[in-house]
Amino acid sequence: MAPLVLITGASSGIGQAMALSYSRLGYRLALVARRSQIIQSWLDDHAISPDNYAIYSADVADAQQMTSMAQACMTQQGLPDVVIANAGISMGVDTSVPDDLAVMARILMTNVMGVAATFGPFIAPMVARGSGTLVGIGSVAGIRGLPGHGGYCASKAAVISYCESLRGELRPSGVKVVTLCPGYIATPLTQNNQYAMPFLMQADVFANQAVQAIGAGISYRVIPWQMGVVAKLLRILPNPLFDRLFAGRPRKPRAMVS
């Protein structure tokens, strides 16, 4: 039987591009998103055989939904070989605005707890099997905190640290944990950014490189490589210089809360 990959946030952007890359490699697909009807239209457009996929409607921020989804996947398609926790949201927050605290909580719930809720149901079965790969999608934004991006940066920093911790925990079991940190990728998540996005990469190019890194068992990778160099420089940049460099940078647009 062909190997199985499960991808959350599969209705657009990186998730959709990675699904297509894996499909072309002969993988069966387990595709998870809140907007399941969009996934179906996309699959039809790409003439992917119904025998090779299943769609699951679930919100990664709801742990109970994710547990039910995982059980349905394992019953219907079997235990995945690769699980990619890709679903995420990005909005600017202003901590001085009381309503924005709820926005930040939503970001953290989706981007951080959603990763744990995605991985959790599959860990014990993978350990029992002695194989499997869990992939967390971090971000270069998780390396240093950028002004106006506090919620998103905090969430992606947490994803990076969480995956690093989990990698150590699972190392003796044969289950691999991979952390991928995209730079700027042309997706709906970045289309409204009002600032320069150096080394902007198309989603399909990112997906091909990401799939290669996962297959090679790379534990941590920044894509594209140029942003990996930038990330290393940002890590060592002294705070006064970092602050001056990013002073006046446009904020990410805030969510409109009614």
Contacts in CASP RR format, 6 or more apart in sequence:
PFRMAT RR
TARGET T0000
AUTHOR 0000-0000-0000
METHOD contacts of the structure
MODEL  1
MAPLVLITGASSGIGQAMALSYSRLGYRLALVARRSQIIQSWLDDHAISP
DNYAIYSADVADAQQMTSMAQACMTQQGLPDVVIANAGISMGVDTSVPDD
LAVMARILMTNVMGVAATFGPFIAPMVARGSGTLVGIGSVAGIRGLPGHG
GYCASKAAVISYCESLRGELRPSGVKVVTLCPGYIATPLTQNNQYAMPFL
MQADVFANQAVQAIGAGISYRVIPWQMGVVAKLLRILPNPLFDRLFAGRP
RKPRAMVS
1 28 0 8 1.000
2 26 0 8 1.000
2 27 0 8 1.000
2 28 0 8 1.000
2 52 0 8 1.000
3 26 0 8 1.000
3 27 0 8 1.000
3 28 0 8 1.000
3 81 0 8 1.000
3 82 0 8 1.000
4 27 0 8 1.000
4 28 0 8 1.000
4 29 0 8 1.000
4 30 0 8 1.000
4 77 0 8 1.000
4 78 0 8 1.000
4 79 0 8 1.000
4 80 0 8 1.000
4 81 0 8 1.000
4 82 0 8 1.000
5 19 0 8 1.000
5 22 0 8 1.000
5 27 0 8 1.000
5 28 0 8 1.000
5 29 0 8 1.000
5 30 0 8 1.000
5 80 0 8 1.000
5 81 0 8 1.000
5 82 0 8 1.000
5 83 0 8 1.000
5 84 0 8 1.000
6 30 0 8 1.000
6 31 0 8 1.000
6 32 0 8 1.000
6 73 0 8 1.000
6 80 0 8 1.000
6 82 0 8 1.000
6 83 0 8 1.000
6 84 0 8 1.000
6 122 0 8 1.000
7 15 0 8 1.000
7 18 0 8 1.000
7 19 0 8 1.000
7 22 0 8 1.000
7 29 0 8 1.000
7 30 0 8 1.000
7 31 0 8 1.000
7 32 0 8 1.000
7 84 0 8 1.000
7 86 0 8 1.000
8 15 0 8 1.000
8 32 0 8 1.000
8 33 0 8 1.000
8 60 0 8 1.000
8 84 0 8 1.000
8 85 0 8 1.000
8 86 0 8 1.000
8 87 0 8 1.000
8 114 0 8 1.000
8 118 0 8 1.000
9 15 0 8 1.000
9 32 0 8 1.000
9 33 0 8 1.000
9 60 0 8 1.000
9 86 0 8 1.000
9 87 0 8 1.000
9 88 0 8 1.000
10 16 0 8 1.000
10 19 0 8 1.000
10 29 0 8 1.000
10 31 0 8 1.000
10 32 0 8 1.000
10 33 0 8 1.000
10 39 0 8 1.000
10 86 0 8 1.000
11 33 0 8 1.000
11 34 0 8 1.000
11 35 0 8 1.000
11 36 0 8 1.000
11 38 0 8 1.000
11 39 0 8 1.000
11 42 0 8 1.000
12 38 0 8 1.000
12 187 0 8 1.000
12 188 0 8 1.000
13 185 0 8 1.000
13 187 0 8 1.000
13 188 0 8 1.000
13 189 0 8 1.000
13 203 0 8 1.000
14 86 0 8 1.000
14 137 0 8 1.000
14 182 0 8 1.000
14 185 0 8 1.000
14 187 0 8 1.000
14 203 0 8 1.000
14 206 0 8 1.000
14 207 0 8 1.000
14 210 0 8 1.000
15 84 0 8 1.000
15 86 0 8 1.000
15 207 0 8 1.000
16 39 0 8 1.000
16 42 0 8 1.000
16 203 0 8 1.000
17 203 0 8 1.000
17 204 0 8 1.000
17 206 0 8 1.000
17 207 0 8 1.000
18 84 0 8 1.000
18 86 0 8 1.000
18 207 0 8 1.000
18 210 0 8 1.000
18 211 0 8 1.000
19 29 0 8 1.000
19 31 0 8 1.000
20 46 0 8 1.000
20 204 0 8 1.000
20 207 0 8 1.000
21 204 0 8 1.000
21 207 0 8 1.000
21 208 0 8 1.000
21 210 0 8 1.000
21 211 0 8 1.000
22 29 0 8 1.000
22 82 0 8 1.000
22 211 0 8 1.000
23 29 0 8 1.000
23 46 0 8 1.000
23 48 0 8 1.000
23 52 0 8 1.000
23 53 0 8 1.000
25 211 0 8 1.000
26 52 0 8 1.000
27 81 0 8 1.000
27 82 0 8 1.000
28 52 0 8 1.000
28 53 0 8 1.000
28 77 0 8 1.000
29 48 0 8 1.000
29 52 0 8 1.000
29 53 0 8 1.000
29 54 0 8 1.000
30 53 0 8 1.000
30 54 0 8 1.000
30 56 0 8 1.000
30 73 0 8 1.000
30 77 0 8 1.000
30 80 0 8 1.000
31 39 0 8 1.000
31 43 0 8 1.000
31 53 0 8 1.000
31 54 0 8 1.000
31 55 0 8 1.000
31 56 0 8 1.000
32 55 0 8 1.000
32 56 0 8 1.000
32 57 0 8 1.000
32 58 0 8 1.000
32 60 0 8 1.000
32 69 0 8 1.000
32 87 0 8 1.000
32 118 0 8 1.000
33 39 0 8 1.000
33 55 0 8 1.000
33 57 0 8 1.000
33 58 0 8 1.000
33 87 0 8 1.000
34 57 0 8 1.000
34 58 0 8 1.000
34 59 0 8 1.000
36 55 0 8 1.000
36 56 0 8 1.000
36 57 0 8 1.000
39 55 0 8 1.000
40 55 0 8 1.000
43 53 0 8 1.000
43 55 0 8 1.000
54 73 0 8 1.000
54 76 0 8 1.000
54 77 0 8 1.000
56 69 0 8 1.000
56 72 0 8 1.000
56 73 0 8 1.000
58 65 0 8 1.000
58 66 0 8 1.000
58 68 0 8 1.000
58 69 0 8 1.000
59 65 0 8 1.000
59 66 0 8 1.000
60 66 0 8 1.000
60 85 0 8 1.000
60 87 0 8 1.000
60 88 0 8 1.000
60 110 0 8 1.000
60 113 0 8 1.000
60 114 0 8 1.000
60 115 0 8 1.000
60 117 0 8 1.000
60 118 0 8 1.000
61 106 0 8 1.000
61 109 0 8 1.000
61 110 0 8 1.000
61 113 0 8 1.000
61 114 0 8 1.000
61 117 0 8 1.000
62 117 0 8 1.000
63 113 0 8 1.000
63 114 0 8 1.000
63 117 0 8 1.000
66 114 0 8 1.000
66 117 0 8 1.000
66 118 0 8 1.000
66 121 0 8 1.000
67 117 0 8 1.000
67 121 0 8 1.000
70 120 0 8 1.000
70 121 0 8 1.000
70 122 0 8 1.000
71 121 0 8 1.000
73 80 0 8 1.000
74 122 0 8 1.000
74 125 0 8 1.000
79 122 0 8 1.000
79 125 0 8 1.000
79 126 0 8 1.000
79 129 0 8 1.000
80 122 0 8 1.000
80 132 0 8 1.000
81 131 0 8 1.000
81 132 0 8 1.000
81 133 0 8 1.000
82 132 0 8 1.000
82 133 0 8 1.000
82 135 0 8 1.000
82 214 0 8 1.000
83 118 0 8 1.000
83 119 0 8 1.000
83 122 0 8 1.000
83 132 0 8 1.000
83 133 0 8 1.000
83 134 0 8 1.000
83 135 0 8 1.000
84 135 0 8 1.000
84 136 0 8 1.000
84 137 0 8 1.000
84 214 0 8 1.000
85 114 0 8 1.000
85 115 0 8 1.000
85 118 0 8 1.000
85 119 0 8 1.000
85 134 0 8 1.000
85 135 0 8 1.000
85 136 0 8 1.000
85 137 0 8 1.000
86 135 0 8 1.000
86 136 0 8 1.000
86 137 0 8 1.000
87 110 0 8 1.000
87 114 0 8 1.000
87 118 0 8 1.000
88 110 0 8 1.000
88 111 0 8 1.000
88 137 0 8 1.000
88 189 0 8 1.000
89 106 0 8 1.000
89 107 0 8 1.000
89 110 0 8 1.000
89 111 0 8 1.000
89 189 0 8 1.000
90 107 0 8 1.000
90 149 0 8 1.000
90 152 0 8 1.000
90 189 0 8 1.000
90 252 0 8 1.000
91 103 0 8 1.000
91 107 0 8 1.000
91 151 0 8 1.000
91 152 0 8 1.000
91 252 0 8 1.000
91 253 0 8 1.000
91 254 0 8 1.000
91 255 0 8 1.000
92 100 0 8 1.000
92 103 0 8 1.000
92 148 0 8 1.000
92 149 0 8 1.000
92 150 0 8 1.000
92 151 0 8 1.000
92 152 0 8 1.000
92 251 0 8 1.000
92 252 0 8 1.000
92 253 0 8 1.000
92 254 0 8 1.000
92 255 0 8 1.000
93 100 0 8 1.000
93 101 0 8 1.000
93 103 0 8 1.000
93 104 0 8 1.000
93 107 0 8 1.000
93 148 0 8 1.000
93 150 0 8 1.000
93 151 0 8 1.000
93 254 0 8 1.000
93 255 0 8 1.000
94 100 0 8 1.000
94 148 0 8 1.000
94 251 0 8 1.000
94 254 0 8 1.000
95 101 0 8 1.000
95 104 0 8 1.000
97 254 0 8 1.000
99 257 0 8 1.000
100 254 0 8 1.000
100 255 0 8 1.000
100 257 0 8 1.000
102 257 0 8 1.000
103 254 0 8 1.000
103 255 0 8 1.000
103 257 0 8 1.000
104 150 0 8 1.000
104 151 0 8 1.000
104 154 0 8 1.000
107 151 0 8 1.000
107 152 0 8 1.000
107 154 0 8 1.000
107 155 0 8 1.000
108 151 0 8 1.000
108 154 0 8 1.000
108 155 0 8 1.000
108 158 0 8 1.000
110 155 0 8 1.000
111 152 0 8 1.000
111 155 0 8 1.000
111 156 0 8 1.000
111 158 0 8 1.000
111 159 0 8 1.000
112 155 0 8 1.000
112 158 0 8 1.000
112 159 0 8 1.000
112 162 0 8 1.000
115 136 0 8 1.000
115 159 0 8 1.000
115 162 0 8 1.000
115 163 0 8 1.000
116 162 0 8 1.000
119 134 0 8 1.000
119 166 0 8 1.000
122 134 0 8 1.000
123 134 0 8 1.000
123 170 0 8 1.000
123 175 0 8 1.000
126 132 0 8 1.000
126 134 0 8 1.000
126 173 0 8 1.000
126 175 0 8 1.000
127 170 0 8 1.000
127 173 0 8 1.000
127 174 0 8 1.000
127 175 0 8 1.000
130 173 0 8 1.000
130 174 0 8 1.000
130 175 0 8 1.000
131 174 0 8 1.000
131 175 0 8 1.000
132 174 0 8 1.000
132 175 0 8 1.000
132 176 0 8 1.000
133 175 0 8 1.000
133 176 0 8 1.000
133 177 0 8 1.000
133 178 0 8 1.000
133 214 0 8 1.000
133 215 0 8 1.000
133 217 0 8 1.000
134 163 0 8 1.000
134 166 0 8 1.000
134 170 0 8 1.000
134 175 0 8 1.000
134 176 0 8 1.000
134 177 0 8 1.000
134 178 0 8 1.000
135 177 0 8 1.000
135 178 0 8 1.000
135 179 0 8 1.000
135 180 0 8 1.000
135 214 0 8 1.000
136 159 0 8 1.000
136 163 0 8 1.000
136 177 0 8 1.000
136 178 0 8 1.000
136 179 0 8 1.000
136 180 0 8 1.000
137 159 0 8 1.000
137 180 0 8 1.000
137 182 0 8 1.000
138 156 0 8 1.000
138 159 0 8 1.000
138 160 0 8 1.000
138 163 0 8 1.000
138 179 0 8 1.000
138 180 0 8 1.000
138 181 0 8 1.000
138 182 0 8 1.000
139 152 0 8 1.000
139 156 0 8 1.000
139 159 0 8 1.000
139 181 0 8 1.000
139 182 0 8 1.000
139 183 0 8 1.000
140 181 0 8 1.000
140 182 0 8 1.000
140 183 0 8 1.000
140 222 0 8 1.000
140 227 0 8 1.000
140 228 0 8 1.000
140 230 0 8 1.000
140 231 0 8 1.000
141 149 0 8 1.000
141 152 0 8 1.000
141 153 0 8 1.000
141 156 0 8 1.000
142 153 0 8 1.000
142 156 0 8 1.000
142 157 0 8 1.000
142 159 0 8 1.000
142 160 0 8 1.000
142 181 0 8 1.000
143 157 0 8 1.000
143 181 0 8 1.000
143 231 0 8 1.000
143 234 0 8 1.000
143 235 0 8 1.000
144 153 0 8 1.000
144 234 0 8 1.000
144 235 0 8 1.000
144 237 0 8 1.000
144 242 0 8 1.000
145 153 0 8 1.000
145 154 0 8 1.000
145 157 0 8 1.000
146 153 0 8 1.000
146 246 0 8 1.000
146 249 0 8 1.000
147 246 0 8 1.000
147 247 0 8 1.000
147 248 0 8 1.000
147 249 0 8 1.000
147 251 0 8 1.000
148 249 0 8 1.000
148 251 0 8 1.000
148 252 0 8 1.000
149 251 0 8 1.000
149 252 0 8 1.000
152 252 0 8 1.000
156 181 0 8 1.000
159 179 0 8 1.000
160 179 0 8 1.000
160 181 0 8 1.000
163 177 0 8 1.000
163 178 0 8 1.000
163 179 0 8 1.000
164 179 0 8 1.000
164 220 0 8 1.000
166 177 0 8 1.000
167 176 0 8 1.000
167 177 0 8 1.000
167 179 0 8 1.000
167 219 0 8 1.000
168 177 0 8 1.000
170 176 0 8 1.000
170 177 0 8 1.000
176 217 0 8 1.000
176 219 0 8 1.000
177 219 0 8 1.000
178 213 0 8 1.000
178 214 0 8 1.000
178 217 0 8 1.000
178 218 0 8 1.000
178 219 0 8 1.000
178 220 0 8 1.000
178 221 0 8 1.000
179 219 0 8 1.000
179 220 0 8 1.000
179 221 0 8 1.000
180 210 0 8 1.000
180 213 0 8 1.000
180 214 0 8 1.000
180 221 0 8 1.000
180 223 0 8 1.000
181 220 0 8 1.000
181 221 0 8 1.000
181 222 0 8 1.000
181 223 0 8 1.000
181 227 0 8 1.000
181 228 0 8 1.000
181 231 0 8 1.000
182 201 0 8 1.000
182 206 0 8 1.000
182 210 0 8 1.000
182 222 0 8 1.000
182 223 0 8 1.000
182 227 0 8 1.000
183 199 0 8 1.000
183 201 0 8 1.000
183 222 0 8 1.000
183 223 0 8 1.000
183 224 0 8 1.000
183 227 0 8 1.000
184 190 0 8 1.000
184 193 0 8 1.000
184 197 0 8 1.000
184 198 0 8 1.000
184 199 0 8 1.000
184 200 0 8 1.000
184 201 0 8 1.000
184 227 0 8 1.000
185 200 0 8 1.000
185 201 0 8 1.000
185 202 0 8 1.000
185 203 0 8 1.000
185 206 0 8 1.000
186 200 0 8 1.000
186 201 0 8 1.000
186 202 0 8 1.000
186 203 0 8 1.000
187 203 0 8 1.000
190 197 0 8 1.000
190 200 0 8 1.000
192 253 0 8 1.000
193 252 0 8 1.000
194 250 0 8 1.000
194 253 0 8 1.000
195 249 0 8 1.000
195 250 0 8 1.000
198 226 0 8 1.000
198 227 0 8 1.000
198 230 0 8 1.000
199 224 0 8 1.000
199 226 0 8 1.000
199 227 0 8 1.000
199 230 0 8 1.000
201 223 0 8 1.000
201 224 0 8 1.000
206 223 0 8 1.000
206 224 0 8 1.000
209 223 0 8 1.000
209 224 0 8 1.000
210 221 0 8 1.000
210 223 0 8 1.000
213 221 0 8 1.000
213 223 0 8 1.000
222 228 0 8 1.000
222 231 0 8 1.000
234 242 0 8 1.000
237 245 0 8 1.000
END
